[in-house]
């Protein structure tokens, strides 16, 4: 139990990273969760500076690509008319060009399956 308490205390490293590459990009970043801090600290071999840098880069990427909003949309469903329109557009594209991404292993590679025989060619014209 002492190891768990120590890892929680160690996860309180300074955020966001203040290096010259990260500092200009840190406006409007959300605060990382305690679990995110612990995971990034473990991934950085308990190097708090490296963990702060990696976590800051991840949060900047998540902000720039609107990942948290996309995750909320996937979890809660469409909340606005714009969300509903986006999902309707996705359904149209899926009907015209059916494909799927399948995870294949622990190394993070994916397999893209293109089902061109099921494409609705008449609908696209």
DAKA-V573052 format. One record per run of one state. SS is the DSSP state (h for helix, s for strand, l for the rest). FROM is the first residue (numbers start at 1). LEN is the number of residues. Records with the same first field share a line. If there is no record, write none. Layout:
SS->FROM-LEN / FROM-LEN
This chain:
l->1-1 / 11-12 / 26-8 / 44-4 / 65-2 / 77-4 / 97-2 / 104-6 / 115-1 / 119-2 / 125-1
h->2-9 / 23-3 / 34-10 / 48-17 / 67-10 / 81-16 / 116-3 / 121-4
s->99-5 / 110-5
